Each structure stands twice: as C-alpha cells, then as structure tokens.
Amino acid sequence: MNQLEEARIQIDEIDKALVSLLEERLTLVTKVASYKKEHNLPIFDRNREEAVLEKISSYVKEKTYQEAIRLSFQDLMKRSKDFQKEYMGG
C-alpha cells in the first residue's frame, strides 16, 4: 500500500468519526432550536457565534490550519442555523 492509499484510509476513518460527532452536534442543535422557539429567541446570535469562533481558533495547534478551520466552523454554524430555521418551521 502506498502513502496515498494509507492517507485515504485514515481520512475515511476520520470522516466516519466526524459523521458521528456531527450527528451528536445536530441533536444538540435541535434542543437549542426547541428552546429558542419556546422562548421566542432569534436563531442568530452574533456575540455567541464570534465567541465560538474565537474559542475554536484557540484550540488549533497547527497555526497554518487556523483559517481553514475557522472557515469550516463558520460554514458548520451556517448549516446549523439553516437546520434550526427548517426545524422551527421556516
């Protein structure tokens, strides 16, 4: 097996773990959406989102990855907001 094949196998395993974690995250997003709906709160909270992005940035060990990871989380949060909108009925 060459390096490319080995790397792809490892990526597949990481993807499998990520799917599981994303499912857990969406379960919690559903709970957040229910709470927001019950308490008539907006889906988007700019301060919370910025705080999350700052916290995420602080977790990054390899600084050359920081921007890519931050953008990935921005996209993840957009998808979460879209999911909440749909879950809450539009």
N, CA, C and O atoms as a DFTB+ gen file, in Angstrom:
360 C
 N C O
     1  1       0.852      -1.176       0.000
     2  2       0.000       0.000       0.000
     3  2       0.902       1.247       0.000
     4  3       1.868       1.326       0.759
     5  1       0.571       2.206      -0.858
     6  2       1.400       3.407      -0.926
     7  2       0.889       4.487       0.038
     8  3      -0.153       4.324       0.671
     9  1       1.630       5.576       0.137
    10  2       1.298       6.653       1.082
    11  2      -0.070       7.259       0.797
    12  3      -0.811       7.590       1.722
    13  1      -0.406       7.406      -0.482
    14  2      -1.699       7.983      -0.846
    15  2      -2.843       7.108      -0.348
    16  3      -3.802       7.605       0.242
    17  1      -2.740       5.822      -0.585
    18  2      -3.777       4.890      -0.142
    19  2      -3.893       4.883       1.376
    20  3      -4.997       4.873       1.921
    21  1      -2.752       4.887       2.056
    22  2      -2.761       4.912       3.522
    23  2      -3.422       6.182       4.043
    24  3      -4.230       6.133       4.970
    25  1      -3.079       7.306       3.450
    26  2      -3.673       8.575       3.876
    27  2      -5.178       8.571       3.642
    28  3      -5.938       9.051       4.482
    29  1      -5.608       8.038       2.518
    30  2      -7.046       7.991       2.216
    31  2      -7.800       7.083       3.182
    32  3      -8.931       7.387       3.562
    33  1      -7.198       6.000       3.572
    34  2      -7.823       5.108       4.563
    35  2      -7.978       5.852       5.892
    36  3      -9.023       5.772       6.537
    37  1      -6.942       6.567       6.289
    38  2      -7.011       7.335       7.537
    39  2      -8.062       8.441       7.444
    40  3      -8.790       8.688       8.405
    41  1      -8.143       9.099       6.298
    42  2      -9.162      10.137       6.096
    43  2     -10.558       9.530       6.196
    44  3     -11.451      10.127       6.798
    45  1     -10.754       8.349       5.611
    46  2     -12.053       7.671       5.704
    47  2     -12.439       7.413       7.158
    48  3     -13.596       7.593       7.536
    49  1     -11.481       6.995       7.964
    50  2     -11.754       6.737       9.384
    51  2     -12.106       8.042      10.123
    52  3     -13.018       8.069      10.949
    53  1     -11.389       9.093       9.820
    54  2     -11.687      10.397      10.431
    55  2     -13.067      10.871       9.997
    56  3     -13.832      11.385      10.813
    57  1     -13.393      10.701       8.710
    58  2     -14.718      11.094       8.217
    59  2     -15.825      10.346       8.960
    60  3     -16.859      10.922       9.300
    61  1     -15.597       9.075       9.202
    62  2     -16.579       8.263       9.939
    63  2     -16.795       8.836      11.342
    64  3     -17.929       8.949      11.806
    65  1     -15.702       9.196      12.008
    66  2     -15.804       9.789      13.344
    67  2     -16.478      11.151      13.281
    68  3     -17.274      11.490      14.157
    69  1     -16.168      11.930      12.259
    70  2     -16.787      13.257      12.110
    71  2     -18.300      13.155      11.917
    72  3     -19.054      13.949      12.479
    73  1     -18.738      12.187      11.130
    74  2     -20.178      11.998      10.917
    75  2     -20.873      11.740      12.250
    76  3     -21.926      12.314      12.527
    77  1     -20.294      10.896      13.057
    78  2     -20.870      10.600      14.368
    79  2     -20.937      11.860      15.233
    80  3     -21.949      12.115      15.885
    81  1     -19.873      12.636      15.237
    82  2     -19.846      13.870      16.025
    83  2     -20.824      14.906      15.479
    84  3     -21.452      15.634      16.248
    85  1     -20.957      14.973      14.163
    86  2     -21.915      15.916      13.572
    87  2     -23.354      15.527      13.916
    88  3     -24.201      16.392      14.145
    89  1     -23.620      14.231      13.951
    90  2     -24.955      13.781      14.362
    91  2     -25.223      14.177      15.815
    92  3     -26.319      14.638      16.136
    93  1     -24.252      14.005      16.678
    94  2     -24.399      14.427      18.074
    95  2     -24.638      15.933      18.151
    96  3     -25.493      16.397      18.906
    97  1     -23.877      16.688      17.366
    98  2     -23.998      18.143      17.374
    99  2     -25.399      18.566      16.915
   100  3     -26.009      19.453      17.511
   101  1     -25.904      17.924      15.852
   102  2     -27.237      18.279      15.363
   103  2     -28.334      17.897      16.356
   104  3     -29.361      18.573      16.431
   105  1     -28.134      16.848      17.099
   106  2     -29.091      16.508      18.156
   107  2     -29.169      17.659      19.163
   108  3     -30.253      18.045      19.600
   109  1     -28.009      18.195      19.519
   110  2     -27.971      19.326      20.458
   111  2     -28.503      20.602      19.820
   112  3     -29.157      21.402      20.489
   113  1     -28.228      20.800      18.537
   114  2     -28.767      21.955      17.817
   115  2     -30.296      21.909      17.835
   116  3     -30.947      22.948      17.948
   117  1     -30.859      20.728      17.724
   118  2     -32.308      20.559      17.789
   119  2     -32.838      21.006      19.153
   120  3     -33.872      21.670      19.233
   121  1     -32.133      20.641      20.217
   122  2     -32.534      21.073      21.559
   123  2     -32.446      22.592      21.686
   124  3     -33.324      23.222      22.274
   125  1     -31.387      23.175      21.134
   126  2     -31.230      24.633      21.161
   127  2     -32.381      25.287      20.395
   128  3     -32.968      26.261      20.866
   129  1     -32.699      24.756      19.224
   130  2     -33.787      25.311      18.412
   131  2     -35.120      25.224      19.149
   132  3     -35.919      26.159      19.098
   133  1     -35.359      24.123      19.824
   134  2     -36.611      23.980      20.597
   135  2     -36.687      25.039      21.694
   136  3     -37.733      25.653      21.907
   137  1     -35.579      25.243      22.379
   138  2     -35.541      26.255      23.445
   139  2     -35.782      27.646      22.862
   140  3     -36.562      28.428      23.406
   141  1     -35.115      27.943      21.763
   142  2     -35.287      29.255      21.136
   143  2     -36.729      29.466      20.699
   144  3     -37.276      30.557      20.859
   145  1     -37.338      28.437      20.155
   146  2     -38.728      28.540      19.708
   147  2     -39.652      28.775      20.895
   148  3     -40.518      29.648      20.845
   149  1     -39.473      28.005      21.958
   150  2     -40.299      28.145      23.161
   151  2     -40.179      29.531      23.790
   152  3     -41.152      30.065      24.322
   153  1     -38.980      30.107      23.724
   154  2     -38.723      31.391      24.378
   155  2     -38.660      32.561      23.403
   156  3     -38.228      33.659      23.752
   157  1     -39.105      32.300      22.164
   158  2     -39.171      33.336      21.141
   159  2     -37.835      34.075      20.969
   160  3     -37.792      35.304      20.916
   161  1     -36.768      33.308      20.886
   162  2     -35.427      33.863      20.717
   163  2     -35.003      33.752      19.253
   164  3     -35.424      32.836      18.548
   165  1     -34.176      34.681      18.805
   166  2     -33.714      34.604      17.410
   167  2     -32.734      33.450      17.220
   168  3     -32.069      33.015      18.160
   169  1     -32.662      32.975      16.004
   170  2     -31.733      31.891      15.687
   171  2     -30.298      32.389      15.744
   172  3     -29.422      31.712      16.284
   173  1     -30.059      33.560      15.193
   174  2     -28.691      34.075      15.087
   175  2     -28.345      34.957      16.277
   176  3     -29.081      35.882      16.621
   177  1     -27.217      34.654      16.896
   178  2     -26.668      35.453      17.996
   179  2     -25.212      35.764      17.646
   180  3     -24.319      34.943      17.851
   181  1     -24.997      36.960      17.117
   182  2     -23.670      37.344      16.633
   183  2     -22.598      37.202      17.710
   184  3     -21.506      36.702      17.439
   185  1     -22.907      37.639      18.929
   186  2     -21.921      37.552      20.011
   187  2     -21.543      36.107      20.318
   188  3     -20.368      35.800      20.516
   189  1     -22.519      35.235      20.356
   190  2     -22.259      33.812      20.613
   191  2     -21.404      33.217      19.498
   192  3     -20.456      32.477      19.760
   193  1     -21.748      33.547      18.254
   194  2     -21.006      32.992      17.134
   195  2     -19.546      33.459      17.152
   196  3     -18.640      32.660      16.915
   197  1     -19.319      34.720      17.426
   198  2     -17.944      35.224      17.499
   199  2     -17.172      34.571      18.649
   200  3     -15.992      34.250      18.510
   201  1     -17.844      34.380      19.774
   202  2     -17.201      33.729      20.918
   203  2     -16.813      32.290      20.571
   204  3     -15.728      31.829      20.926
   205  1     -17.699      31.596      19.883
   206  2     -17.414      30.214      19.484
   207  2     -16.212      30.181      18.535
   208  3     -15.316      29.352      18.693
   209  1     -16.196      31.076      17.559
   210  2     -15.086      31.105      16.605
   211  2     -13.762      31.428      17.285
   212  3     -12.726      30.865      16.930
   213  1     -13.791      32.321      18.248
   214  2     -12.564      32.626      18.994
   215  2     -12.091      31.416      19.787
   216  3     -10.899      31.110      19.823
   217  1     -13.038      30.730      20.423
   218  2     -12.698      29.536      21.198
   219  2     -12.121      28.456      20.283
   220  3     -11.112      27.832      20.611
   221  1     -12.763      28.239      19.139
   222  2     -12.293      27.251      18.177
   223  2     -10.870      27.590      17.726
   224  3     -10.005      26.717      17.653
   225  1     -10.645      28.858      17.429
   226  2      -9.312      29.286      16.988
   227  2      -8.251      28.979      18.041
   228  3      -7.113      28.644      17.712
   229  1      -8.636      29.098      19.302
   230  2      -7.669      28.835      20.377
   231  2      -7.326      27.350      20.496
   232  3      -6.289      27.003      21.062
   233  1      -8.175      26.474      19.975
   234  2      -7.924      25.036      20.036
   235  2      -6.947      24.565      18.966
   236  3      -6.366      23.486      19.091
   237  1      -6.762      25.353      17.925
   238  2      -5.943      24.944      16.783
   239  2      -4.471      24.930      17.180
   240  3      -3.918      25.953      17.583
   241  1      -3.852      23.779      17.064
   242  2      -2.436      23.640      17.421
   243  2      -1.532      24.059      16.259
   244  3      -0.526      24.740      16.459
   245  1      -1.896      23.651      15.061
   246  2      -1.101      23.956      13.867
   247  2      -1.651      25.248      13.249
   248  3      -2.672      25.228      12.562
   249  1      -0.980      26.348      13.496
   250  2      -1.494      27.667      13.114
   251  2      -1.690      27.827      11.614
   252  3      -2.492      28.661      11.195
   253  1      -0.982      27.052      10.789
   254  2      -1.206      27.149       9.345
   255  2      -2.598      26.638       8.959
   256  3      -3.070      26.905       7.854
   257  1      -3.255      25.907       9.863
   258  2      -4.602      25.387       9.614
   259  2      -5.692      26.318      10.147
   260  3      -6.875      26.104       9.880
   261  1      -5.307      27.332      10.886
   262  2      -6.272      28.156      11.624
   263  2      -7.380      28.738      10.736
   264  3      -8.560      28.627      11.068
   265  1      -7.008      29.351       9.622
   266  2      -8.020      29.977       8.758
   267  2      -8.959      28.936       8.164
   268  3     -10.171      29.149       8.122
   269  1      -8.418      27.819       7.706
   270  2      -9.255      26.768       7.120
   271  2     -10.222      26.201       8.156
   272  3     -11.379      25.919       7.843
   273  1      -9.758      26.039       9.361
   274  2     -10.622      25.502      10.415
   275  2     -11.682      26.521      10.800
   276  3     -12.845      26.166      10.985
   277  1     -11.290      27.784      10.921
   278  2     -12.263      28.834      11.237
   279  2     -13.354      28.910      10.162
   280  3     -14.538      29.013      10.483
   281  1     -12.956      28.859       8.902
   282  2     -13.939      28.885       7.813
   283  2     -14.834      27.651       7.841
   284  3     -16.030      27.742       7.563
   285  1     -14.263      26.506       8.175
   286  2     -15.062      25.281       8.276
   287  2     -16.131      25.422       9.357
   288  3     -17.273      25.003       9.173
   289  1     -15.749      26.015      10.483
   290  2     -16.721      26.202      11.556
   291  2     -17.747      27.271      11.229
   292  3     -18.901      27.168      11.646
   293  1     -17.348      28.291      10.494
   294  2     -18.328      29.283      10.052
   295  2     -19.370      28.610       9.166
   296  3     -20.566      28.872       9.291
   297  1     -18.908      27.740       8.270
   298  2     -19.831      27.009       7.414
   299  2     -20.705      26.063       8.230
   300  3     -21.906      25.954       7.982
   301  1     -20.115      25.390       9.186
   302  2     -20.864      24.486      10.052
   303  2     -21.955      25.245      10.815
   304  3     -23.079      24.760      10.944
   305  1     -21.622      26.424      11.313
   306  2     -22.623      27.206      12.039
   307  2     -23.716      27.717      11.107
   308  3     -24.877      27.806      11.508
   309  1     -23.359      28.054       9.867
   310  2     -24.389      28.454       8.903
   311  2     -25.333      27.294       8.651
   312  3     -26.551      27.471       8.620
   313  1     -24.777      26.116       8.471
   314  2     -25.618      24.933       8.261
   315  2     -26.500      24.665       9.485
   316  3     -27.652      24.254       9.345
   317  1     -25.964      24.897      10.666
   318  2     -26.744      24.716      11.898
   319  2     -27.894      25.720      11.959
   320  3     -29.007      25.367      12.349
   321  1     -27.629      26.967      11.575
   322  2     -28.695      27.984      11.566
   323  2     -29.767      27.621      10.537
   324  3     -30.961      27.759      10.803
   325  1     -29.336      27.160       9.369
   326  2     -30.297      26.725       8.342
   327  2     -31.137      25.555       8.866
   328  3     -32.349      25.512       8.652
   329  1     -30.496      24.617       9.545
   330  2     -31.203      23.480      10.128
   331  2     -32.214      23.952      11.161
   332  3     -33.345      23.465      11.193
   333  1     -31.811      24.909      12.014
   334  2     -32.729      25.445      13.022
   335  2     -33.934      26.113      12.364
   336  3     -35.067      25.914      12.801
   337  1     -33.699      26.899      11.322
   338  2     -34.815      27.561      10.618
   339  2     -35.809      26.540      10.111
   340  3     -37.019      26.688      10.286
   341  1     -35.283      25.492       9.476
   342  2     -36.149      24.447       8.956
   343  2     -36.880      23.740      10.099
   344  3     -38.087      23.512      10.022
   345  1     -36.159      23.403      11.132
   346  2     -36.724      22.711      12.296
   347  2     -37.818      23.538      12.960
   348  3     -38.823      23.003      13.428
   349  1     -37.607      24.849      12.992
   350  2     -38.548      25.741      13.662
   351  2     -39.705      26.152      12.748
   352  3     -40.567      26.940      13.138
   353  1     -39.710      25.616      11.548
   354  2     -40.830      25.861      10.669
   355  2     -40.651      27.034       9.726
   356  3     -41.621      27.708       9.379
   357  1     -39.446      27.276       9.317
   358  2     -39.216      28.314       8.313
   359  2     -38.562      29.497       8.883
   360  3     -38.298      30.463       8.166
